[in-house]
Amino acid sequence: MVFLLLERFTLMAFAAALEPLRLANRMANKPLYEWQLISENGETVRCSNGTEVAVSGGMGDIANDALIVVCGGVNVQRATTPGVLSWLRKRARYGNPVAGICTGAWTLAKAGLLDGHRATIHWENHDALIEDFPEIILTKSVFVIHGKRMTSAGGTAPLDLMLTLITNDEGADLAHAIADQLVYSAIRTTRDTQRLSIPARIGVRHPKLAQVIALMENHIEDPISPADLADQVDMSTRQLERLFRRYLNRSPKRYYMELRLERARNLLMQTDMSVISVALATGFTSPSHFSKCYRAHYDTTPYRERGAHASPEAAD
């Protein structure tokens, strides 16, 4: 395997992908896997927490059967240079399987390597990827394997991807033994989703409340009125108001607005969409209303948010 480390990659996701390979070799008492670390120019790479990681070289010729693992992280758009894209396209033409972990999936998408493929990315970047690359069949799975294209979310998700690959190569017994060594009690599959269930996230186990929140999350661009939300879960509007006040200490309208503004902030920071396009994508028909609501919630305007995020000094 060849790990391409992009500038400001996520160390946690990288380690979760690499450590299962080391343990596979150790527990099998033979070299089942070999790997090398590379960067675009062969120089040391700084990850998102500031740690610097040395590499063995830059992008060049590799074996055509080597799995390329693109490790992304913060500001992946800046780290995805024309040189990186050109090399990945070339290697794909030569038949190399390619994986993207954490935001590495964005780099694969930018190279056109995920067109028509099922894929996933860290949930925080999910909406941005949909907006930028609508031709991808995007899921919310922990990881996805679709032919020679593999993607996985950040955090510990690459661990599940690698344990699945080890299972396919060497059998489930070895993969389970590696999971035990890592004190990892359950290997997730492509059927597992990244985020906790709505009841677990909000700390409330009320089926109708969870239903309403799911409706809200699935209708950010075209918000549903409180009356229609209540009707869809067979409640009155007044009952819905009381439900939200009791469990979440806010009105349904306020909660819905916070969801939409959170989505807007993610799009502002992770895409090149115009502020007006972001407003429309999150259900605001008036840019001025969007700006007013955004300022009230985040104490800054969408334009300033975008400007601060675009500044390298601010990012550092």
Number of C-alpha atoms within 10 A of each C-alpha: 19 18 21 25 29 28 23 22 28 24 24 18 23 25 14 21 25 16 14 24 21 16 20 21 14 13 14 11 9 9 12 16 13 11 14 12 18 24 22 21 14 15 14 17 21 18 22 18 12 12 10 14 15 14 18 11 16 15 17 11 8 14 12 14 12 16 20 24 23 28 28 31 26 19 21 21 17 12 19 20 14 11 11 21 17 12 16 23 16 12 20 18 11 13 15 20 19 24 23 29 33 32 32 31 31 28 25 25 20 19 19 16 19 25 16 13 19 19 26 32 30 26 20 16 21 20 19 23 24 14 15 16 16 12 15 19 14 20 18 20 23 29 33 24 18 12 10 15 22 25 32 33 30 29 20 18 26 27 28 24 28 20 25 22 15 22 15 11 12 14 13 15 11 18 24 19 15 22 19 12 13 14 9 14 10 10 15 18 16 17 11 12 17 21 13 9 12 17 15 11 11 14 11 13 13 12 11 16 22 18 15 20 19 13 17 23 14 12 15 21 18 13 18 17 14 20 13 13 21 21 13 14 15 12 14 16 17 11 12 23 17 16 18 18 13 11 14 15 13 15 17 25 13 12 16 23 20 15 15 23 23 17 22 26 17 16 27 24 19 23 18 16 16 14 18 16 16 25 26 18 20 23 19 22 14 12 16 12 12 23 19 15 19 22 15 11 14 13 11 14 17 26 13 11 17 19 13 14 17 17 10 10 8 9 10 8
